[in-house]
Amino acid sequence: MIQAVIFDMDGVLIDSEPMWHQAELEVFGSLGVTICPQRQQQTVGMTTKAVTAHWYQQSPWSSMSLDEAEQAVLQHVATQIKLRGVAKKGLLPLLNRLKQAAIPTGLATNSPGFLMDTTLEKLQIRHYFNTHCSVEMVQQGKPAPDIYLLAAENLGVAPQHCLVFEDSYTGLSAAKAAGMQVIALPAVHDWHLEKFDLAELKLRCLSEFDLNQLNSNPFTVAQFSAQPA
């Protein structure tokens, strides 16, 4: 039986993935790294530190430290969120219904705390969550299960009774490693990738999720239906 719901942040609460892509293109591009869309997809869902290390290994630079490059990307994304961040379709109605149903709700993100706070303030949704977990709170970010296990512990719910919303395979892997059930929200261009079959269900957007079924029965894939985008 599902007793708590945990959300990833980027790509689930907010359509920030294009902001991350642009920030990486600008920052790493200025350092001499050539990034094509196909190669950039390899890093979706990773921590910014891991992404920075990835591109440094591909094309080392000397004009900036890895920490400085990482911070430049984060600041770029924070600025864009403040300027044009909007909630993903279906998010606010779902959060309202979870709150009305008194279902414990958590946030678990690979982003650092200041970026998590920036997003929560921009969308004005902090009050919906019973716990807010950012990457600095754990030893290892996703795909390790640490941050999801922390969120479950903070919510006082066993991992097997938690349902996670994730958009990336990295996050999906983390939640499954934590022993949780997962609803995947793949990007349109990722919908048909077999790796997302690891999730209990795929949805195009949060508005397709029916909370009434979650409240009345143990969560099973058969209770939901979604058509490919």
Salt bridges, closest charged atoms under 4 A:
ASP8 OD1 - LYS142 NZ 2.84
GLU26 OE1 - HIS76 NE2 3.10
ASP67 OD1 - LYS49 NZ 3.69
GLU70 OE1 - LYS49 NZ 3.27
ASP117 OD1 - ARG126 NH2 2.89
GLU121 OE2 - ARG126 NH2 3.97
GLU166 OE2 - LYS142 NZ 2.77
ASP190 OD2 - HIS189 NE2 3.72
GLU200 OE2 - LYS176 NZ 2.64
GLU208 OE2 - ARG204 NH2 2.45
